[in-house]
Amino acid sequence: MSILHYFSKNVNKRGKFIFNLIAPIYGKVNDTLVKNYLNSISLLDSEIGITGKSVLDVGTGTGAWAAMFIYNKAKYVHGIDFSYNMLNESRKRYPEIEFSIGNAENLNEIKENSFDIVTASYVVHGVKSTRRFDMLNEMKRISSKYVVFHDFVGSTPMLGRFLEFIERSDYKNFKINFCDELKQVFPEVKKIPSVSGSGLYIAKI
């Protein structure tokens, strides 16, 4: 893809270009992500239980968050991302997980209520609230029990702020408004801080 896609008014073209470009960076920080995820997945397991559940990870990136569910005895995990380069990273690291191309706003190929848990890590903060709303409703449609977001909570570390600047994300507004946005879609919402400026947003169907 051309560098001109970074300046495109088409948010999908711009997003795919950015994430294909920074996939190697995410690959290198994968170990740091895993350390943060270990704390968050423990909190999630204590809240809803992961053993035996089916999980769809939307915007799976390098696959590190999806892998947390496998390690905590989920019965099946599938990761979806719109970046080919990200999926190349995830398939190399986690061959035991099934990965495929997909767009979080339109997952029509996946049936309603087909996964116990639909999750996304550091995904929905990257888009404006109108697109987040579409993502939330699509994830709700697919899940039979829970929709879980692992994302920014509280103060964001410097590396995170740098990556969000490159991605041109909406993370500042996200941190302020996301709980209220969730409550417009889900009957029950809980926010749990974790480590390094991250945390869980757990929405019950």
Secondary structure, 3 states (H helix, E strand, C coil): CCHHHHHCCCHHHHHHHHHHHHHHHHHHCHHHHHHHHHHHHHHHHHHHCCCCCEEEEECCCCCHHHHHHHHCCCCEEEEEECCHHHHHHHHHHCCCCEEEECECCECCCCCCCCEEEEEEECCHHHCCHHHHHHHHHHHHHHEEEEEEEEEECCCCCHHHHHHHHHHCCCHHHHHHHHHHHHHCCCCEEEEEECCCCEEEEEEEC
